[in-house]
């Protein structure tokens, strides 16, 4: 199955998302800051990144843009996962290079269907 990188400053969210993905046969690595997420993306070459927006330091929009601008990580699809659900947030996320945008909370089925659609 696929390897996922979860970038979220909430240990609770990392745990919940990890369990959803692992139950479906995937492996997971995690980062608690956007800066750590950028480094992990280069080191671990995940198949897909789940990116929170609101984090201390660099936010998820900025991190997504950096991932898409870097030759080593530009091919890794990013799905933004956030409680920020305004239409402008969704549009901005996609402009930064995100492939999809999920508004928390979402079901396990929604998550798995989304990543299956992106990964094929």
N, C-alpha and C positions, 0 to 999 in steps of 0.2 A: 504494500500500500504506500501512501504518500507520507512525506516528512513535512510537518508544519512548524513554523515559528510563530509563537504568540507573543506580541509586544503589548504589555498592559501593566500599569503600575499597581493593579489590584491583585493581591495573591488569591483572593476568592474567585475572581474572574478567570485567572490563569488556571486554577484548579478545576473549575466547572467546565471550561472549554476543553481542557486536556482530557477530562473524563469522557466528554461527548465524542471527541475524536478517537481516543484510544478504544472505546467501546466498538467503534467502527473499523478497527484494525490499523489505525494510523499511528505514527510515532510523532512525538512532540518535544520541542525544545522551547524555552521561554526566556524572555528578557523583560526586566522591570522598568527600563527607560528606553526612549527612542534611540539614544546614543548607543546603548548596549545592543539594541535591536539591529542597528546598522552593522555593528561589528559581528554579531552572530550570523547575520544574513551572509556576509562575506565568508565567514569561517565554515558555516554549516551547509551552505547552498540548499536551503529548504525548497520544497516543491511549491509552497504557497505560504504567504505571510498574513496573519490576522493582526491588524493594527488598530489599537485604541487611538483616540484623538487627544483627549485631555490627560496630559502627563506632565510632571515637573520637567523643567528644561525645555528641550525641543518637543514640539507637539507632533502628533501623528501625521498631520498634513505635511509638515516640513520633512519628516522622515520619509514619507512616501515619495515626495518629490526627489529627495536625495537618492533613494533606491532606484528610481526610474532613470535618473541622470548618470548613475555609475555603470560603466560597462559590465562589471562583474555581476551586478544584481538587477540590471534593467529587464531581464527576461523573467524574473520571478513575479508572478501575479500577487497583488496585494488586495485584500478585502478589508475595508475599514469596518470596525465594530465599535459602535458608540451609542451613548444615550442621546447625543445631539442629533435630533431628527428633523430639523428644519430643511426645507427644500434647498435652501442656499448651501447648507452643509453637504448635502448629497451631491449637488452640482460641483462644489468646490473640491470635494474628495475625488471625483472622477477627473476633474481638470488636473489634479496633482498626479494622476496616473493610476488610481485605484480601479480595479476591474469591477468591483461591486461594493455595496455599502449595506451593512446590516444594522438595524436599530435595536439596541438592547432594551429589554430582554427579547430573545428570540428562541424558538424551539430547536431541539436537536435535529429534527427533520429539516427545518429551514436551513440550518448550518450545513448539514450533510448534502442536501440537494444543491445548495449554492456551490460548494466546493467541487462536487461531482460535475456540475455544469462547466465550471472553469477548467478543471483538470482533464475532463473528457472521460 
